[in-house]
Amino acid sequence: MAAVTAHQTTQKTLGTANAAGGAGSTAAAGETDAPAADHLAAFDAAVAADERIEPRDWMPDAYRATLIRQMAQHAHSEIIGMQPEANWITRAPSLRRKAILMAKVQDEAGHGLYLYSAAETLGTSREELLDKLHAGRQRYSSIFNYPTLTWADVGAIGWLVDGAAITNQVPLCRCSYGPYARAMVRICKEESFHQRQGYELLLALSRGTEAQHAMAQDAVNRWWWPSLMMFGPPDDASSHSEQSMAWKIKRHSNDELRRRFVDICVPQAEALGLELPDPDIRWNEELGGHDFGAIDWSEFQEVLKGNGPCNDQRISQRRRAHEEGAWVRDAAAAYAAKHAPAQTSPRTPASASASAQTSASAQHVEETA
């Protein structure tokens, strides 16, 4: 059934040439419809058979564009998401907590690099994606536009935000696009540690003094609803979900993942001794899951429009970090060019070779600075 849906929706892309016209693009200008139809049939068959689409395989332009949009937003979210927690590294209450938080923030930088690298296999550059982020032409997750007001927020982010991320991202390990799926395997393993660390932090606070318990409860109250919004708008209002599921980029709808997350959190909150700030949560015997209250989607839309409490702060800090890291990128590129092999093939000029060698390392230094 998925293959039929994929065929019906991707049929529109036939005759639309990829700008590069290279491997994996749609039919080039002047190519007959028959070979293009054969490519589409092979693509649909591979998706239906749960086979991986690889960078050199033919793919519809719309499939490529959808992947770039999703992976770019995911990568941007990882590096922007470093900011709310990095704000607490110097104020962590113990050396152990400081080391844990530093390791987590470093992990998030690495996740961004994995995802930018995966997006580059589709013919876009990391520099292009970052330029679009800085210009406001690409988004990151709305959750990172909320402030971390207390130390308990670090725990709430680990338990709720990373927990929501895991719920959403584990199915992406079976994404139809190979590089994205493989990147998600390692990311999900590391995110599972982040979720456990957040849960353990909240547990310590919840079992601490009355003030510490109140601080933990306050953090959960503030982060619960934005965490539910992380899964995206309701299915009937999502413009990309149906097509992404047909192509098996996504495996579950937004509402299905949101309900699964609530079912996971309810018993965990009970074990923590904390209350979820929703009096409408109750078990639905017929559905075999929990019902929950209505989400204020007007807040979600306002944050997406740039009117969240920290939108300007987050993107301004990101732009500043990029500008201040220019000398690091230049130095790394110069070093790589100096030590590049003297003989390079005509198709791989020394400058391109140097850029390829230093792209990841220079970006890593910038993001962790």
Secondary structure as a PSIPRED ss2 file (coil, helix, strand):
# PSIPRED VFORMAT (PSIPRED V4.0)

   1 M C   1.000  0.000  0.000
   2 A H   0.000  1.000  0.000
   3 A H   0.000  1.000  0.000
   4 V H   0.000  1.000  0.000
   5 T H   0.000  1.000  0.000
   6 A H   0.000  1.000  0.000
   7 H H   0.000  1.000  0.000
   8 Q H   0.000  1.000  0.000
   9 T H   0.000  1.000  0.000
  10 T H   0.000  1.000  0.000
  11 Q H   0.000  1.000  0.000
  12 K H   0.000  1.000  0.000
  13 T H   0.000  1.000  0.000
  14 L C   1.000  0.000  0.000
  15 G C   1.000  0.000  0.000
  16 T C   1.000  0.000  0.000
  17 A C   1.000  0.000  0.000
  18 N C   1.000  0.000  0.000
  19 A C   1.000  0.000  0.000
  20 A C   1.000  0.000  0.000
  21 G C   1.000  0.000  0.000
  22 G C   1.000  0.000  0.000
  23 A C   1.000  0.000  0.000
  24 G C   1.000  0.000  0.000
  25 S C   1.000  0.000  0.000
  26 T C   1.000  0.000  0.000
  27 A C   1.000  0.000  0.000
  28 A C   1.000  0.000  0.000
  29 A C   1.000  0.000  0.000
  30 G C   1.000  0.000  0.000
  31 E C   1.000  0.000  0.000
  32 T C   1.000  0.000  0.000
  33 D H   0.000  1.000  0.000
  34 A H   0.000  1.000  0.000
  35 P H   0.000  1.000  0.000
  36 A H   0.000  1.000  0.000
  37 A H   0.000  1.000  0.000
  38 D H   0.000  1.000  0.000
  39 H H   0.000  1.000  0.000
  40 L H   0.000  1.000  0.000
  41 A H   0.000  1.000  0.000
  42 A H   0.000  1.000  0.000
  43 F H   0.000  1.000  0.000
  44 D H   0.000  1.000  0.000
  45 A H   0.000  1.000  0.000
  46 A H   0.000  1.000  0.000
  47 V H   0.000  1.000  0.000
  48 A H   0.000  1.000  0.000
  49 A C   1.000  0.000  0.000
  50 D C   1.000  0.000  0.000
  51 E C   1.000  0.000  0.000
  52 R C   1.000  0.000  0.000
  53 I E   0.000  0.000  1.000
  54 E C   1.000  0.000  0.000
  55 P C   1.000  0.000  0.000
  56 R C   1.000  0.000  0.000
  57 D C   1.000  0.000  0.000
  58 W C   1.000  0.000  0.000
  59 M C   1.000  0.000  0.000
  60 P C   1.000  0.000  0.000
  61 D H   0.000  1.000  0.000
  62 A H   0.000  1.000  0.000
  63 Y H   0.000  1.000  0.000
  64 R H   0.000  1.000  0.000
  65 A H   0.000  1.000  0.000
  66 T H   0.000  1.000  0.000
  67 L H   0.000  1.000  0.000
  68 I H   0.000  1.000  0.000
  69 R H   0.000  1.000  0.000
  70 Q H   0.000  1.000  0.000
  71 M H   0.000  1.000  0.000
  72 A H   0.000  1.000  0.000
  73 Q H   0.000  1.000  0.000
  74 H H   0.000  1.000  0.000
  75 A H   0.000  1.000  0.000
  76 H H   0.000  1.000  0.000
  77 S H   0.000  1.000  0.000
  78 E H   0.000  1.000  0.000
  79 I H   0.000  1.000  0.000
  80 I H   0.000  1.000  0.000
  81 G C   1.000  0.000  0.000
  82 M H   0.000  1.000  0.000
  83 Q H   0.000  1.000  0.000
  84 P H   0.000  1.000  0.000
  85 E H   0.000  1.000  0.000
  86 A H   0.000  1.000  0.000
  87 N C   1.000  0.000  0.000
  88 W C   1.000  0.000  0.000
  89 I H   0.000  1.000  0.000
  90 T H   0.000  1.000  0.000
  91 R H   0.000  1.000  0.000
  92 A C   1.000  0.000  0.000
  93 P C   1.000  0.000  0.000
  94 S C   1.000  0.000  0.000
  95 L H   0.000  1.000  0.000
  96 R H   0.000  1.000  0.000
  97 R H   0.000  1.000  0.000
  98 K H   0.000  1.000  0.000
  99 A H   0.000  1.000  0.000
 100 I H   0.000  1.000  0.000
 101 L H   0.000  1.000  0.000
 102 M H   0.000  1.000  0.000
 103 A H   0.000  1.000  0.000
 104 K H   0.000  1.000  0.000
 105 V H   0.000  1.000  0.000
 106 Q H   0.000  1.000  0.000
 107 D H   0.000  1.000  0.000
 108 E H   0.000  1.000  0.000
 109 A H   0.000  1.000  0.000
 110 G H   0.000  1.000  0.000
 111 H H   0.000  1.000  0.000
 112 G H   0.000  1.000  0.000
 113 L H   0.000  1.000  0.000
 114 Y H   0.000  1.000  0.000
 115 L H   0.000  1.000  0.000
 116 Y H   0.000  1.000  0.000
 117 S H   0.000  1.000  0.000
 118 A H   0.000  1.000  0.000
 119 A H   0.000  1.000  0.000
 120 E H   0.000  1.000  0.000
 121 T C   1.000  0.000  0.000
 122 L C   1.000  0.000  0.000
 123 G C   1.000  0.000  0.000
 124 T C   1.000  0.000  0.000
 125 S C   1.000  0.000  0.000
 126 R H   0.000  1.000  0.000
 127 E H   0.000  1.000  0.000
 128 E H   0.000  1.000  0.000
 129 L H   0.000  1.000  0.000
 130 L H   0.000  1.000  0.000
 131 D H   0.000  1.000  0.000
 132 K H   0.000  1.000  0.000
 133 L H   0.000  1.000  0.000
 134 H H   0.000  1.000  0.000
 135 A C   1.000  0.000  0.000
 136 G C   1.000  0.000  0.000
 137 R C   1.000  0.000  0.000
 138 Q C   1.000  0.000  0.000
 139 R C   1.000  0.000  0.000
 140 Y C   1.000  0.000  0.000
 141 S C   1.000  0.000  0.000
 142 S H   0.000  1.000  0.000
 143 I H   0.000  1.000  0.000
 144 F H   0.000  1.000  0.000
 145 N H   0.000  1.000  0.000
 146 Y C   1.000  0.000  0.000
 147 P C   1.000  0.000  0.000
 148 T C   1.000  0.000  0.000
 149 L C   1.000  0.000  0.000
 150 T C   1.000  0.000  0.000
 151 W C   1.000  0.000  0.000
 152 A H   0.000  1.000  0.000
 153 D H   0.000  1.000  0.000
 154 V H   0.000  1.000  0.000
 155 G H   0.000  1.000  0.000
 156 A H   0.000  1.000  0.000
 157 I H   0.000  1.000  0.000
 158 G H   0.000  1.000  0.000
 159 W H   0.000  1.000  0.000
 160 L H   0.000  1.000  0.000
 161 V H   0.000  1.000  0.000
 162 D H   0.000  1.000  0.000
 163 G H   0.000  1.000  0.000
 164 A H   0.000  1.000  0.000
 165 A H   0.000  1.000  0.000
 166 I H   0.000  1.000  0.000
 167 T H   0.000  1.000  0.000
 168 N H   0.000  1.000  0.000
 169 Q H   0.000  1.000  0.000
 170 V H   0.000  1.000  0.000
 171 P H   0.000  1.000  0.000
 172 L H   0.000  1.000  0.000
 173 C H   0.000  1.000  0.000
 174 R H   0.000  1.000  0.000
 175 C C   1.000  0.000  0.000
 176 S C   1.000  0.000  0.000
 177 Y E   0.000  0.000  1.000
 178 G H   0.000  1.000  0.000
 179 P H   0.000  1.000  0.000
 180 Y H   0.000  1.000  0.000
 181 A H   0.000  1.000  0.000
 182 R H   0.000  1.000  0.000
 183 A H   0.000  1.000  0.000
 184 M H   0.000  1.000  0.000
 185 V H   0.000  1.000  0.000
 186 R H   0.000  1.000  0.000
 187 I H   0.000  1.000  0.000
 188 C H   0.000  1.000  0.000
 189 K H   0.000  1.000  0.000
 190 E H   0.000  1.000  0.000
 191 E H   0.000  1.000  0.000
 192 S H   0.000  1.000  0.000
 193 F H   0.000  1.000  0.000
 194 H H   0.000  1.000  0.000
 195 Q H   0.000  1.000  0.000
 196 R H   0.000  1.000  0.000
 197 Q H   0.000  1.000  0.000
 198 G H   0.000  1.000  0.000
 199 Y H   0.000  1.000  0.000
 200 E H   0.000  1.000  0.000
 201 L H   0.000  1.000  0.000
 202 L H   0.000  1.000  0.000
 203 L H   0.000  1.000  0.000
 204 A H   0.000  1.000  0.000
 205 L H   0.000  1.000  0.000
 206 S H   0.000  1.000  0.000
 207 R C   1.000  0.000  0.000
 208 G C   1.000  0.000  0.000
 209 T C   1.000  0.000  0.000
 210 E H   0.000  1.000  0.000
 211 A H   0.000  1.000  0.000
 212 Q H   0.000  1.000  0.000
 213 H H   0.000  1.000  0.000
 214 A H   0.000  1.000  0.000
 215 M H   0.000  1.000  0.000
 216 A H   0.000  1.000  0.000
 217 Q H   0.000  1.000  0.000
 218 D H   0.000  1.000  0.000
 219 A H   0.000  1.000  0.000
 220 V H   0.000  1.000  0.000
 221 N H   0.000  1.000  0.000
 222 R H   0.000  1.000  0.000
 223 W H   0.000  1.000  0.000
 224 W H   0.000  1.000  0.000
 225 W H   0.000  1.000  0.000
 226 P H   0.000  1.000  0.000
 227 S H   0.000  1.000  0.000
 228 L H   0.000  1.000  0.000
 229 M H   0.000  1.000  0.000
 230 M C   1.000  0.000  0.000
 231 F C   1.000  0.000  0.000
 232 G C   1.000  0.000  0.000
 233 P C   1.000  0.000  0.000
 234 P C   1.000  0.000  0.000
 235 D H   0.000  1.000  0.000
 236 D H   0.000  1.000  0.000
 237 A H   0.000  1.000  0.000
 238 S C   1.000  0.000  0.000
 239 S C   1.000  0.000  0.000
 240 H C   1.000  0.000  0.000
 241 S H   0.000  1.000  0.000
 242 E H   0.000  1.000  0.000
 243 Q H   0.000  1.000  0.000
 244 S H   0.000  1.000  0.000
 245 M H   0.000  1.000  0.000
 246 A H   0.000  1.000  0.000
 247 W C   1.000  0.000  0.000
 248 K C   1.000  0.000  0.000
 249 I C   1.000  0.000  0.000
 250 K C   1.000  0.000  0.000
 251 R C   1.000  0.000  0.000
 252 H C   1.000  0.000  0.000
 253 S C   1.000  0.000  0.000
 254 N H   0.000  1.000  0.000
 255 D H   0.000  1.000  0.000
 256 E H   0.000  1.000  0.000
 257 L H   0.000  1.000  0.000
 258 R H   0.000  1.000  0.000
 259 R H   0.000  1.000  0.000
 260 R H   0.000  1.000  0.000
 261 F H   0.000  1.000  0.000
 262 V H   0.000  1.000  0.000
 263 D H   0.000  1.000  0.000
 264 I H   0.000  1.000  0.000
 265 C H   0.000  1.000  0.000
 266 V H   0.000  1.000  0.000
 267 P H   0.000  1.000  0.000
 268 Q H   0.000  1.000  0.000
 269 A H   0.000  1.000  0.000
 270 E H   0.000  1.000  0.000
 271 A H   0.000  1.000  0.000
 272 L H   0.000  1.000  0.000
 273 G C   1.000  0.000  0.000
 274 L C   1.000  0.000  0.000
 275 E C   1.000  0.000  0.000
 276 L C   1.000  0.000  0.000
 277 P C   1.000  0.000  0.000
 278 D C   1.000  0.000  0.000
 279 P C   1.000  0.000  0.000
 280 D C   1.000  0.000  0.000
 281 I C   1.000  0.000  0.000
 282 R E   0.000  0.000  1.000
 283 W E   0.000  0.000  1.000
 284 N E   0.000  0.000  1.000
 285 E C   1.000  0.000  0.000
 286 E C   1.000  0.000  0.000
 287 L C   1.000  0.000  0.000
 288 G C   1.000  0.000  0.000
 289 G E   0.000  0.000  1.000
 290 H E   0.000  0.000  1.000
 291 D E   0.000  0.000  1.000
 292 F C   1.000  0.000  0.000
 293 G C   1.000  0.000  0.000
 294 A C   1.000  0.000  0.000
 295 I C   1.000  0.000  0.000
 296 D C   1.000  0.000  0.000
 297 W H   0.000  1.000  0.000
 298 S H   0.000  1.000  0.000
 299 E H   0.000  1.000  0.000
 300 F H   0.000  1.000  0.000
 301 Q H   0.000  1.000  0.000
 302 E H   0.000  1.000  0.000
 303 V H   0.000  1.000  0.000
 304 L H   0.000  1.000  0.000
 305 K H   0.000  1.000  0.000
 306 G H   0.000  1.000  0.000
 307 N H   0.000  1.000  0.000
 308 G C   1.000  0.000  0.000
 309 P C   1.000  0.000  0.000
 310 C C   1.000  0.000  0.000
 311 N H   0.000  1.000  0.000
 312 D H   0.000  1.000  0.000
 313 Q H   0.000  1.000  0.000
 314 R H   0.000  1.000  0.000
 315 I H   0.000  1.000  0.000
 316 S H   0.000  1.000  0.000
 317 Q H   0.000  1.000  0.000
 318 R H   0.000  1.000  0.000
 319 R H   0.000  1.000  0.000
 320 R H   0.000  1.000  0.000
 321 A H   0.000  1.000  0.000
 322 H H   0.000  1.000  0.000
 323 E H   0.000  1.000  0.000
 324 E H   0.000  1.000  0.000
 325 G C   1.000  0.000  0.000
 326 A H   0.000  1.000  0.000
 327 W H   0.000  1.000  0.000
 328 V H   0.000  1.000  0.000
 329 R H   0.000  1.000  0.000
 330 D H   0.000  1.000  0.000
 331 A H   0.000  1.000  0.000
 332 A H   0.000  1.000  0.000
 333 A H   0.000  1.000  0.000
 334 A H   0.000  1.000  0.000
 335 Y H   0.000  1.000  0.000
 336 A H   0.000  1.000  0.000
 337 A H   0.000  1.000  0.000
 338 K H   0.000  1.000  0.000
 339 H H   0.000  1.000  0.000
 340 A C   1.000  0.000  0.000
 341 P C   1.000  0.000  0.000
 342 A C   1.000  0.000  0.000
 343 Q C   1.000  0.000  0.000
 344 T C   1.000  0.000  0.000
 345 S C   1.000  0.000  0.000
 346 P C   1.000  0.000  0.000
 347 R C   1.000  0.000  0.000
 348 T C   1.000  0.000  0.000
 349 P C   1.000  0.000  0.000
 350 A H   0.000  1.000  0.000
 351 S H   0.000  1.000  0.000
 352 A H   0.000  1.000  0.000
 353 S H   0.000  1.000  0.000
 354 A H   0.000  1.000  0.000
 355 S H   0.000  1.000  0.000
 356 A H   0.000  1.000  0.000
 357 Q H   0.000  1.000  0.000
 358 T H   0.000  1.000  0.000
 359 S H   0.000  1.000  0.000
 360 A H   0.000  1.000  0.000
 361 S H   0.000  1.000  0.000
 362 A H   0.000  1.000  0.000
 363 Q H   0.000  1.000  0.000
 364 H H   0.000  1.000  0.000
 365 V H   0.000  1.000  0.000
 366 E H   0.000  1.000  0.000
 367 E H   0.000  1.000  0.000
 368 T H   0.000  1.000  0.000
 369 A C   1.000  0.000  0.000
